[in-house]
Amino acid sequence: MTTELRVLRRSEWDLWYGKLELAFGGVGETRQERQLWDALTEVDRSIGAWDGEECVGTAGAFTFAVSVPGGAFVPAAGVTMVSVAATHRRRGVLTSMMRRQLDDVRGWGEPLAVLTASEPEIYGRFGYGIATHQLSLEIDSSRVRIAAPPGADDVRLRFAPVAESAEACEAVYLRTVGSRPGMLARRPGWERLPLLDPPGDREGASPMQCVLAERDGEVVGYVRFHNKPHWDRSGPAGSIMVRHIDALDPAAYAALWRFVCEIDLTSTVRSRNRPVDDPLLHLVTDIRRCGPTVRDALHVRLVELGAALEARTYRTPVDVVFDVRDDFCPWNEGRWRLSGDSKGASCKRTDGNADLALSVRELGAAYLGGVSLTSLAGAGRVRELRDGALAEATMAFGSDVAPWLPHGF
């Protein structure tokens, strides 16, 4: 490989980002989108691969903190904008960028790296495990009703301009951050991301609309959505595309879902990203007519294994020794003793006998509590070396609620 890796210069951003767009099909983004990503890009945490004067690879890392079981927020590099030019595939460009990036993340003192993948098979070889999933729904709202709990009728709903209501919606989001593992504590500027509304993302639907849920004059929830009118030979058959929905209590949450499912002239409600244990599953009267599907979301990589496992707590007491394989970050290789409970944890190197053998990829998948070590063992990816150790670790790593990534990056 003859390419050179170097930290991005601010003056190179337009060229660098243009190469990213080209690698993802060559359809340019709107001016609004480009301006936002320009503002959010941390150039000192971004790298380019250069073949002479030509940029042939891109990779960046946002500064995030990720909520983990126990409620703490752990510093994490949000790996993003990764691409390799079609002319330079299979030359080691991606591997070299991943190598450089993980070395950098370790140098920054961040124990985790996280990403969302364009193709889920790419990043396992670099030690990333799929740690969260997202639920998509296509609700037949002509047949499905929302069985709202008491108090839903007391919630006032009103339309509000998207821009003018942004601050109130962001306040609701901030109050829910940390309620599930996998959520992101964001730096200033990220509150602009949910407001992006490029026409190309609407699939022919209306500009984004917003409805606020209020109780006693306080905003307790919101939904942002698109309305796509349609008529067939039988009459109106429009659809609602839910972009964001959040609420501070069950009654407000149900009231918002009931609203979108009862909008006139529509018969379908689509939502692409909900937690896999979303309470909505228990509000709908017919889950079979909601078309639930699940796909991967957040991929997690333990960069500093000991620090990462010490940063979260454990649902039940645990004392196990992991024999860890990590071909890409060899500083994590070896045996680690994890002991902890709901109050805290210690994870140190040991010469003791191993209880479980696995790779760092499996630990990344299980880290947020949404993927069972037992299920990974069933796939042959975790080996139990001491009877009972697998059940002990599985219970300890679990989370009371499914981890969830509310938005991409």
Secondary structure, DSSP 8 states (H G I E B T S, - for coil): ---EEEE--GGGHHHHHHHHHHHTTS----HHHHHHHHHH--GGG-EEEEETTEEEEEEEEEEEEEE-TTS-EEEEEEEEEEEE-GGGTTSSHHHHHHHHHHHHHHHTT--EEEE--SSTTSGGGGT-EE--EEEEEEEETTT--B---TTGGG-EEEE--TTTTHHHHHHHHHHHTTSSTT-EE--TTGGGGGG---GGGTTT--S-EEEEEEETTEEEEEEEEEEE--EETTEE-EEEEEEEEEESSHHHHHHHHHHHHT-TTEEEEEEEEE-TT-THHHHBS-GGGG--EEEE--EEEESSHHHHHHSS--SS-EEEEEEEE-SSSGGG-EEEEEEEETTEEEEEE--S--SEEEEHHHHHHHTTSSS-HHHHHHTTSEEE-STTHHHHHHHHH--SS-----S--
